[in-house]
């Protein structure tokens, strides 16, 4: 059940009947996806190469649900919708609540192409 803490203890027995018991380990099962907000670049906006090459792309992520387990990583990917493959821009640990992320763009874009920025947050 999502948001519930579970406890796990193992008892291991070998063929000679020797037993060992582990210490208790606690984990939380979380099925609630985090929320991602891309603040910059703006959705459906038009940019020139100079604006993008010197821009900081940024946003926030929020761990949702009743029992927050925390966010560990935010991954940014950029795809040239006009045919180029997806480019992994950054995969970095998050910090703060909400977790803020920033990527300083070093990408050279092609004029008159349509791009899609995707951001994924992992807990």
OpenMM code with the backbone's topology and positions (N, CA, C; nanometers):
from openmm import Vec3, app, unit

residues = "UNK UNK UNK UNK UNK UNK UNK UNK UNK UNK UNK UNK UNK UNK UNK UNK UNK UNK UNK UNK UNK UNK UNK UNK UNK UNK UNK UNK UNK UNK UNK UNK UNK UNK UNK UNK UNK UNK UNK UNK UNK UNK UNK UNK UNK UNK UNK UNK UNK UNK UNK UNK UNK UNK UNK UNK UNK UNK UNK UNK UNK UNK UNK UNK UNK UNK UNK UNK UNK UNK UNK UNK UNK UNK UNK UNK UNK UNK UNK UNK UNK UNK UNK UNK UNK UNK UNK UNK UNK UNK UNK UNK UNK UNK UNK UNK UNK UNK UNK UNK UNK UNK UNK UNK UNK UNK UNK UNK UNK UNK UNK UNK UNK UNK UNK UNK UNK UNK UNK UNK UNK UNK UNK".split()
positions = [
    Vec3(0.0850, -0.1168, 0.0000),
    Vec3(0.0000, 0.0000, 0.0000),
    Vec3(0.0902, 0.1239, 0.0000),
    Vec3(0.0612, 0.2201, -0.0849),
    Vec3(0.1440, 0.3396, -0.0962),
    Vec3(0.1412, 0.4218, 0.0310),
    Vec3(0.2599, 0.4743, 0.0666),
    Vec3(0.2707, 0.5597, 0.1836),
    Vec3(0.2828, 0.4846, 0.3142),
    Vec3(0.2885, 0.3541, 0.3087),
    Vec3(0.2984, 0.2727, 0.4288),
    Vec3(0.4429, 0.2333, 0.4526),
    Vec3(0.4852, 0.2365, 0.5769),
    Vec3(0.6196, 0.1902, 0.6111),
    Vec3(0.6155, 0.0400, 0.6337),
    Vec3(0.7159, -0.0278, 0.5804),
    Vec3(0.7269, -0.1719, 0.5950),
    Vec3(0.8587, -0.2047, 0.6634),
    Vec3(0.8607, -0.3151, 0.7337),
    Vec3(0.9792, -0.3612, 0.8043),
    Vec3(1.0171, -0.4971, 0.7483),
    Vec3(1.1467, -0.5165, 0.7288),
    Vec3(1.1941, -0.6405, 0.6702),
    Vec3(1.3074, -0.6944, 0.7555),
    Vec3(1.2980, -0.8221, 0.7909),
    Vec3(1.4046, -0.8922, 0.8626),
    Vec3(1.4177, -1.0293, 0.7973),
    Vec3(1.5401, -1.0672, 0.7689),
    Vec3(1.5648, -1.1961, 0.7068),
    Vec3(1.6285, -1.2924, 0.8054),
    Vec3(1.5841, -1.4168, 0.7986),
    Vec3(1.6493, -1.5256, 0.8706),
    Vec3(1.6991, -1.6215, 0.7627),
    Vec3(1.8304, -1.6383, 0.7584),
    Vec3(1.8923, -1.7210, 0.6556),
    Vec3(1.9494, -1.8461, 0.7211),
    Vec3(1.9164, -1.9621, 0.6625),
    Vec3(1.9635, -2.0895, 0.7162),
    Vec3(2.0351, -2.1643, 0.6044),
    Vec3(2.1576, -2.2134, 0.6335),
    Vec3(2.2308, -2.2898, 0.5324),
    Vec3(2.2006, -2.4387, 0.5458),
    Vec3(2.2624, -2.5214, 0.4635),
    Vec3(2.2362, -2.6662, 0.4630),
    Vec3(2.2833, -2.7355, 0.5912),
    Vec3(2.3708, -2.6707, 0.6695),
    Vec3(2.4177, -2.7287, 0.7953),
    Vec3(2.3338, -2.6794, 0.9130),
    Vec3(2.2222, -2.6156, 0.8846),
    Vec3(2.1294, -2.5635, 0.9851),
    Vec3(2.1855, -2.4469, 1.0660),
    Vec3(2.2873, -2.3790, 1.0129),
    Vec3(2.3373, -2.2566, 1.0746),
    Vec3(2.2442, -2.1428, 1.0346),
    Vec3(2.2010, -2.0646, 1.1319),
    Vec3(2.1061, -1.9568, 1.1045),
    Vec3(2.1682, -1.8219, 1.1367),
    Vec3(2.1260, -1.7234, 1.0600),
    Vec3(2.1679, -1.5851, 1.0829),
    Vec3(2.0466, -1.4951, 1.0619),
    Vec3(2.0296, -1.4001, 1.1521),
    Vec3(1.9171, -1.3075, 1.1431),
    Vec3(1.9709, -1.1675, 1.1201),
    Vec3(1.9167, -1.0987, 1.0209),
    Vec3(1.9601, -0.9621, 0.9908),
    Vec3(1.8926, -0.8636, 1.0852),
    Vec3(1.9461, -0.7437, 1.0899),
    Vec3(1.8776, -0.6371, 1.1627),
    Vec3(1.7556, -0.5944, 1.0811),
    Vec3(1.6642, -0.5267, 1.1454),
    Vec3(1.5425, -0.4822, 1.0793),
    Vec3(1.5753, -0.3676, 0.9832),
    Vec3(1.5224, -0.3765, 0.8639),
    Vec3(1.5359, -0.2714, 0.7633),
    Vec3(1.3972, -0.2138, 0.7361),
    Vec3(1.3889, -0.0808, 0.7290),
    Vec3(1.2602, -0.0146, 0.7071),
    Vec3(1.2587, 0.0498, 0.5694),
    Vec3(1.1477, 0.0385, 0.4987),
    Vec3(1.1321, 0.1072, 0.3711),
    Vec3(0.9880, 0.1521, 0.3553),
    Vec3(0.9677, 0.2531, 0.2708),
    Vec3(0.8340, 0.3059, 0.2419),
    Vec3(0.8035, 0.2833, 0.0953),
    Vec3(0.6886, 0.2277, 0.0674),
    Vec3(0.6425, 0.2038, -0.0681),
    Vec3(0.5635, 0.3266, -0.1126),
    Vec3(0.6148, 0.3978, -0.2125),
    Vec3(0.5553, 0.5244, -0.2571),
    Vec3(0.5181, 0.5135, -0.4044),
    Vec3(0.3881, 0.5231, -0.4368),
    Vec3(0.3423, 0.5134, -0.5751),
    Vec3(0.2961, 0.6469, -0.6319),
    Vec3(0.3095, 0.7551, -0.5522),
    Vec3(0.2647, 0.8861, -0.5969),
    Vec3(0.3786, 0.9563, -0.6709),
    Vec3(0.3546, 0.9905, -0.7963),
    Vec3(0.4574, 1.0542, -0.8791),
    Vec3(0.4832, 1.1981, -0.8345),
    Vec3(0.6083, 1.2432, -0.8474),
    Vec3(0.6374, 1.3836, -0.8164),
    Vec3(0.5837, 1.4758, -0.9256),
    Vec3(0.5700, 1.6035, -0.8929),
    Vec3(0.5276, 1.7056, -0.9886),
    Vec3(0.6511, 1.7800, -1.0368),
    Vec3(0.6573, 1.8061, -1.1678),
    Vec3(0.7682, 1.8798, -1.2267),
    Vec3(0.7155, 2.0091, -1.2867),
    Vec3(0.7841, 2.1197, -1.2586),
    Vec3(0.7491, 2.2486, -1.3161),
    Vec3(0.8710, 2.3038, -1.3890),
    Vec3(0.8557, 2.3294, -1.5202),
    Vec3(0.9612, 2.3921, -1.5989),
    Vec3(0.9300, 2.5413, -1.6042),
    Vec3(1.0137, 2.6220, -1.5390),
    Vec3(0.9914, 2.7667, -1.5367),
    Vec3(1.0519, 2.8341, -1.6596),
    Vec3(1.1684, 2.7870, -1.7024),
    Vec3(1.2380, 2.8452, -1.8156),
    Vec3(1.3143, 2.7350, -1.8878),
    Vec3(1.2960, 2.7140, -2.0177),
    Vec3(1.2290, 2.7989, -2.1152),
    Vec3(1.0769, 2.7847, -2.1067),
    Vec3(1.0084, 2.8885, -2.1462),
    Vec3(0.8628, 2.8909, -2.1427),
    Vec3(0.8047, 2.7985, -2.2480),
    Vec3(0.6903, 2.7370, -2.2145),
    Vec3(0.6222, 2.6474, -2.3070),
    Vec3(0.5743, 2.7224, -2.4313),
    Vec3(0.5960, 2.6642, -2.5473),
    Vec3(0.5539, 2.7184, -2.6775),
    Vec3(0.6141, 2.8554, -2.7081),
    Vec3(0.7282, 2.8860, -2.6479),
    Vec3(0.7937, 3.0145, -2.6727),
    Vec3(0.8890, 3.0027, -2.7921),
    Vec3(0.9263, 3.1160, -2.8454),
    Vec3(1.0228, 3.1230, -2.9554),
    Vec3(1.1498, 3.1885, -2.9030),
    Vec3(1.2641, 3.1268, -2.9338),
    Vec3(1.3928, 3.1770, -2.8881),
    Vec3(1.4884, 3.1838, -3.0059),
    Vec3(1.5841, 3.2743, -2.9968),
    Vec3(1.6907, 3.2732, -3.0960),
    Vec3(1.8109, 3.2027, -3.0345),
    Vec3(1.9104, 3.1740, -3.1160),
    Vec3(2.0246, 3.0963, -3.0698),
    Vec3(2.0993, 3.1661, -2.9567),
    Vec3(2.1101, 3.2972, -2.9604),
    Vec3(2.1796, 3.3706, -2.8562),
    Vec3(2.1070, 3.3583, -2.7221),
    Vec3(1.9745, 3.3666, -2.7234),
    Vec3(1.8975, 3.3555, -2.6001),
    Vec3(1.9171, 3.2185, -2.5346),
    Vec3(1.9151, 3.1131, -2.6142),
    Vec3(1.9260, 2.9775, -2.5613),
    Vec3(2.0680, 2.9460, -2.5170),
    Vec3(2.1676, 2.9894, -2.5934),
    Vec3(2.3055, 2.9534, -2.5605),
    Vec3(2.3542, 3.0162, -2.4308),
    Vec3(2.2911, 3.1224, -2.3871),
    Vec3(2.3333, 3.1878, -2.2635),
    Vec3(2.2287, 3.1741, -2.1524),
    Vec3(2.1284, 3.0929, -2.1726),
    Vec3(2.0161, 3.0850, -2.0784),
    Vec3(2.0394, 2.9808, -1.9699),
    Vec3(1.9805, 3.0051, -1.8550),
    Vec3(1.9688, 2.9044, -1.7505),
    Vec3(1.8296, 2.8460, -1.7608),
    Vec3(1.8201, 2.7167, -1.7813),
    Vec3(1.6906, 2.6500, -1.7809),
    Vec3(1.6688, 2.6037, -1.6383),
    Vec3(1.5474, 2.6269, -1.5859),
    Vec3(1.5263, 2.5938, -1.4456),
    Vec3(1.3812, 2.5613, -1.4167),
    Vec3(1.3601, 2.5098, -1.2981),
    Vec3(1.2266, 2.4757, -1.2527),
    Vec3(1.2330, 2.4140, -1.1143),
    Vec3(1.1231, 2.3511, -1.0758),
    Vec3(1.1150, 2.2864, -0.9452),
    Vec3(1.0473, 2.1514, -0.9587),
    Vec3(1.0691, 2.0682, -0.8593),
    Vec3(0.9987, 1.9403, -0.8484),
    Vec3(0.9472, 1.9288, -0.7056),
    Vec3(0.8323, 1.8644, -0.6899),
    Vec3(0.7720, 1.8471, -0.5578),
    Vec3(0.7363, 1.6995, -0.5408),
    Vec3(0.7755, 1.6440, -0.4265),
    Vec3(0.7399, 1.5071, -0.3916),
    Vec3(0.5980, 1.5088, -0.3364),
    Vec3(0.5057, 1.4471, -0.4075),
    Vec3(0.3643, 1.4463, -0.3682),
    Vec3(0.3319, 1.3263, -0.2800),
    Vec3(0.2135, 1.3236, -0.2311),
    Vec3(0.1672, 1.2108, -0.1511),
    Vec3(0.1673, 1.2426, -0.0031),
    Vec3(0.1108, 1.1521, 0.0741),
    Vec3(0.0960, 1.1742, 0.2166),
    Vec3(0.2228, 1.1405, 0.2948),
    Vec3(0.3058, 1.0542, 0.2415),
    Vec3(0.4276, 1.0136, 0.3108),
    Vec3(0.5453, 1.0378, 0.2172),
    Vec3(0.6008, 1.1595, 0.2215),
    Vec3(0.7076, 1.1975, 0.1296),
    Vec3(0.8327, 1.1136, 0.1537),
    Vec3(0.8842, 1.0552, 0.0466),
    Vec3(1.0070, 0.9768, 0.0565),
    Vec3(1.1272, 1.0567, 0.0081),
    Vec3(1.1027, 1.1731, -0.0513),
    Vec3(1.2117, 1.2586, -0.0984),
    Vec3(1.2454, 1.2339, -0.2436),
    Vec3(1.3044, 1.3337, -0.3064),
    Vec3(1.3465, 1.3228, -0.4456),
    Vec3(1.4974, 1.3047, -0.4504),
    Vec3(1.5426, 1.2226, -0.5437),
    Vec3(1.6858, 1.1965, -0.5509),
    Vec3(1.7510, 1.2574, -0.6739),
    Vec3(1.6827, 1.2557, -0.7882),
    Vec3(1.7460, 1.2962, -0.9134),
    Vec3(1.6461, 1.3642, -1.0058),
    Vec3(1.6936, 1.4665, -1.0770),
    Vec3(1.6172, 1.5296, -1.1843),
    Vec3(1.6977, 1.5114, -1.3120),
    Vec3(1.6326, 1.4595, -1.4172),
    Vec3(1.6996, 1.4357, -1.5444),
    Vec3(1.6345, 1.5210, -1.6523),
    Vec3(1.7176, 1.5953, -1.7286),
    Vec3(1.6702, 1.6782, -1.8386),
    Vec3(1.7118, 1.6140, -1.9702),
    Vec3(1.6179, 1.6059, -2.0634),
    Vec3(1.6446, 1.5541, -2.1971),
    Vec3(1.5885, 1.6518, -2.2982),
    Vec3(1.6594, 1.6714, -2.4090),
    Vec3(1.6159, 1.7623, -2.5140),
    Vec3(1.6061, 1.6852, -2.6442),
    Vec3(1.4916, 1.6992, -2.7131),
    Vec3(1.4727, 1.6323, -2.8412),
    Vec3(1.4423, 1.7338, -2.9488),
    Vec3(1.5134, 1.7226, -3.0607),
    Vec3(1.4825, 1.8000, -3.1805),
    Vec3(1.3681, 1.7271, -3.2480),
    Vec3(1.2483, 1.7809, -3.2383),
    Vec3(1.1272, 1.7157, -3.2902),
    Vec3(1.1345, 1.6969, -3.4417),
    Vec3(1.2159, 1.7765, -3.5083),
    Vec3(1.2266, 1.7672, -3.6541),
    Vec3(1.3138, 1.6509, -3.6994),
    Vec3(1.3601, 1.5668, -3.6077),
    Vec3(1.4247, 1.4448, -3.6514),
    Vec3(1.5495, 1.4000, -3.5799),
    Vec3(1.6136, 1.4822, -3.5018),
    Vec3(1.7378, 1.4414, -3.4357),
    Vec3(1.7064, 1.3559, -3.3126),
    Vec3(1.8044, 1.2777, -3.2681),
    Vec3(1.7808, 1.1939, -3.1498),
    Vec3(1.7718, 1.2771, -3.0227),
    Vec3(1.7289, 1.2120, -2.9154),
    Vec3(1.7188, 1.2759, -2.7847),
    Vec3(1.8586, 1.2943, -2.7269),
    Vec3(1.8835, 1.4107, -2.6681),
    Vec3(2.0114, 1.4417, -2.6061),
    Vec3(1.9913, 1.4520, -2.4556),
    Vec3(2.0667, 1.3718, -2.3801),
    Vec3(2.0616, 1.3830, -2.2352),
    Vec3(2.1421, 1.5054, -2.1952),
    Vec3(2.0768, 1.6011, -2.1325),
    Vec3(2.1439, 1.7247, -2.0937),
    Vec3(2.2067, 1.7137, -1.9561),
    Vec3(2.1328, 1.6605, -1.8622),
    Vec3(2.1806, 1.6597, -1.7251),
    Vec3(2.1030, 1.5580, -1.6441),
    Vec3(2.1711, 1.4985, -1.5509),
    Vec3(2.1071, 1.4127, -1.4525),
    Vec3(2.1758, 1.4426, -1.3205),
    Vec3(2.1066, 1.5135, -1.2335),
    Vec3(2.1719, 1.5645, -1.1134),
    Vec3(2.0858, 1.5439, -0.9899),
    Vec3(2.1505, 1.5351, -0.8746),
    Vec3(2.0743, 1.5287, -0.7499),
    Vec3(1.9935, 1.6561, -0.7299),
    Vec3(1.8833, 1.6443, -0.6598),
    Vec3(1.7990, 1.7588, -0.6301),
    Vec3(1.8358, 1.8153, -0.4937),
    Vec3(1.7887, 1.9358, -0.4661),
    Vec3(1.8168, 1.9973, -0.3357),
    Vec3(1.7014, 2.0879, -0.2960),
    Vec3(1.6646, 2.0860, -0.1685),
    Vec3(1.5620, 2.1764, -0.1182),
    Vec3(1.4221, 2.1203, -0.1287),
    Vec3(1.3255, 2.1951, -0.0765),
    Vec3(1.1850, 2.1575, -0.0821),
    Vec3(1.1038, 2.2808, -0.1149),
    Vec3(1.0414, 2.2988, -0.2299),
    Vec3(1.0517, 2.2035, -0.3400),
    Vec3(1.1936, 2.1993, -0.3966),
    Vec3(1.2251, 2.0884, -0.4573),
    Vec3(1.3595, 2.0689, -0.5104),
    Vec3(1.3780, 2.1544, -0.6351),
    Vec3(1.4725, 2.2462, -0.6296),
    Vec3(1.4993, 2.3343, -0.7428),
    Vec3(1.6089, 2.2732, -0.8296),
    Vec3(1.5973, 2.2913, -0.9604),
    Vec3(1.7003, 2.2450, -1.0526),
    Vec3(1.7319, 2.3555, -1.1521),
    Vec3(1.8559, 2.3596, -1.1972),
    Vec3(1.9019, 2.4569, -1.2954),
    Vec3(1.9985, 2.3887, -1.3908),
    Vec3(1.9876, 2.4208, -1.5187),
    Vec3(2.0810, 2.3721, -1.6191),
    Vec3(2.1279, 2.4925, -1.7005),
    Vec3(2.2584, 2.5150, -1.7044),
    Vec3(2.3141, 2.6226, -1.7849),
    Vec3(2.3337, 2.5665, -1.9255),
    Vec3(2.2580, 2.6183, -2.0199),
    Vec3(2.2553, 2.5646, -2.1560),
    Vec3(2.3885, 2.5823, -2.2280),
    Vec3(2.4359, 2.4732, -2.2858),
    Vec3(2.5538, 2.4754, -2.3727),
    Vec3(2.5191, 2.4134, -2.5079),
    Vec3(2.3908, 2.4025, -2.5361),
    Vec3(2.3425, 2.3361, -2.6564),
    Vec3(2.3386, 2.4340, -2.7733),
    Vec3(2.3860, 2.3890, -2.8887),
    Vec3(2.3736, 2.4685, -3.0109),
    Vec3(2.2493, 2.4188, -3.0838),
    Vec3(2.1516, 2.5069, -3.1004),
    Vec3(2.0255, 2.4703, -3.1644),
    Vec3(2.0275, 2.5105, -3.3108),
    Vec3(1.9477, 2.4407, -3.3894),
    Vec3(1.9355, 2.4685, -3.5323),
    Vec3(1.8179, 2.5611, -3.5545),
    Vec3(1.8393, 2.6657, -3.6324),
    Vec3(1.7355, 2.7636, -3.6610),
    Vec3(1.6122, 2.6968, -3.7222),
    Vec3(1.4956, 2.7421, -3.6850),
    Vec3(1.3655, 2.6989, -3.7360),
    Vec3(1.3331, 2.5533, -3.7027),
    Vec3(1.3960, 2.4975, -3.6005),
    Vec3(1.3618, 2.3625, -3.5543),
    Vec3(1.2764, 2.3714, -3.4292),
    Vec3(1.1965, 2.2693, -3.4062),
    Vec3(1.1111, 2.2597, -3.2890),
    Vec3(1.1753, 2.1627, -3.1910),
    Vec3(1.1898, 2.2058, -3.0661),
    Vec3(1.2528, 2.1240, -2.9636),
    Vec3(1.1574, 2.0953, -2.8496),
    Vec3(1.1770, 1.9794, -2.7851),
    Vec3(1.0972, 1.9442, -2.6686),
    Vec3(1.1918, 1.9138, -2.5530),
    Vec3(1.1750, 1.9884, -2.4424),
    Vec3(1.2514, 1.9652, -2.3198),
    Vec3(1.1675, 1.8798, -2.2272),
    Vec3(1.2231, 1.7672, -2.1824),
    Vec3(1.1541, 1.6788, -2.0895),
    Vec3(1.2320, 1.6743, -1.9579),
    Vec3(1.1601, 1.6806, -1.8484),
    Vec3(1.2217, 1.6758, -1.7171),
    Vec3(1.1551, 1.5631, -1.6384),
    Vec3(1.2372, 1.4756, -1.5823),
    Vec3(1.1880, 1.3620, -1.5028),
    Vec3(1.2476, 1.3703, -1.3637),
    Vec3(1.1633, 1.3561, -1.2628),
    Vec3(1.2099, 1.3553, -1.1238),
    Vec3(1.1906, 1.2167, -1.0659),
    Vec3(1.2917, 1.1691, -0.9940),
    Vec3(1.2856, 1.0368, -0.9312),
    Vec3(1.2944, 1.0504, -0.7806),
    Vec3(1.2162, 0.9707, -0.7129),
    Vec3(1.2188, 0.9704, -0.5673),
    Vec3(1.3065, 0.8626, -0.5138),
] * unit.nanometer
topology = app.Topology()
chain = topology.addChain("A")
for resn in residues:
    res = topology.addResidue(resn, chain)
    for name in ("N", "CA", "C"):
        topology.addAtom(name, app.Element.getBySymbol(name[0]), res)
